[in-house]
């Protein structure tokens, strides 16, 4: 359980540092990173503390709310070659 928690925390830290850079993050980088975060959040995470599971469920809901808006973005469609 502790290892899963460490992996989750490290993933969010790495994403935050990555997105905070001035020169690297572009839509072409952000979308695949968000896809990896989404995949991890939607993978079965068993044996976590109920409070952690509740926080992860809230994170998934919040991320889905904003991530779904990319479907209506022209920039997203160009970046993804749609």
N, C-alpha and C positions, 0 to 999 in steps of 0.2 A: 504494500500500500504506500509506503513512504517513497519508494522509487517512482511510482506513478505520479505522486504529488510533485516530486522534484522535477520530473520530465515536463509536467504541465507548467509549472512555474518558470522553468528555463525557457520553454517554448514562448510564453508570453513576454518574457524579458527580451529574448532574442528578437522577436517581432517588433517590440517597442523600440529597441535600439536601431533596428534596421529601418523602420519607418521614420525615425527621427533624424536620419542623416540628410544633409543638404543636397548631396549630389547623386545618390543611388536610387532611391525609390521612385519608380515611374509606374504607371498603370500596368505595364507589362511585367513588372516585378511584384507589384502588390497583389494582383489577382492570384498567381500561383501560390503565394505565401498564405493568402486568405483561404485558398482551397485546402492547403495542408492543415491549417488550424481547424477548419470546418471538419475535415476528415477525422482529426484526433478528437474533437469534441463530440462527434457523432459515433465514435467507436465505443464498444461496451467497456465501461470502466467499473468493474465490479470491486466490491470490498472496500470502497471508500467510505469515509465518515458521511453520515446523512447530511450534515451541514455542507460538506464539500460537494456532494452530489447536487444539493439544492443550488449552490453557487454556480456549478457548471451548467445546470439546466438554465439558470438565468442568463449566463454568458452565451449559451447557444441561442436562446430566444432573442437576446439583444443583437447578436451578430447576424442572425437570420433576418431580423428586421431591416438592418442597414445593408446587408449584403444583397438582399433581394432587390434593392433599388438600382443595383448595377445593371439589371436586365433592361432598364429603361434609359440607360446612359449611352449616348452616341459615342463617347470616348471609349467606353468599355467595348462596344461592338467593333470599333475600329481596331483596338488593341487585340481583341480575340479573333479578328479576321472574319467577323460575321457579316 
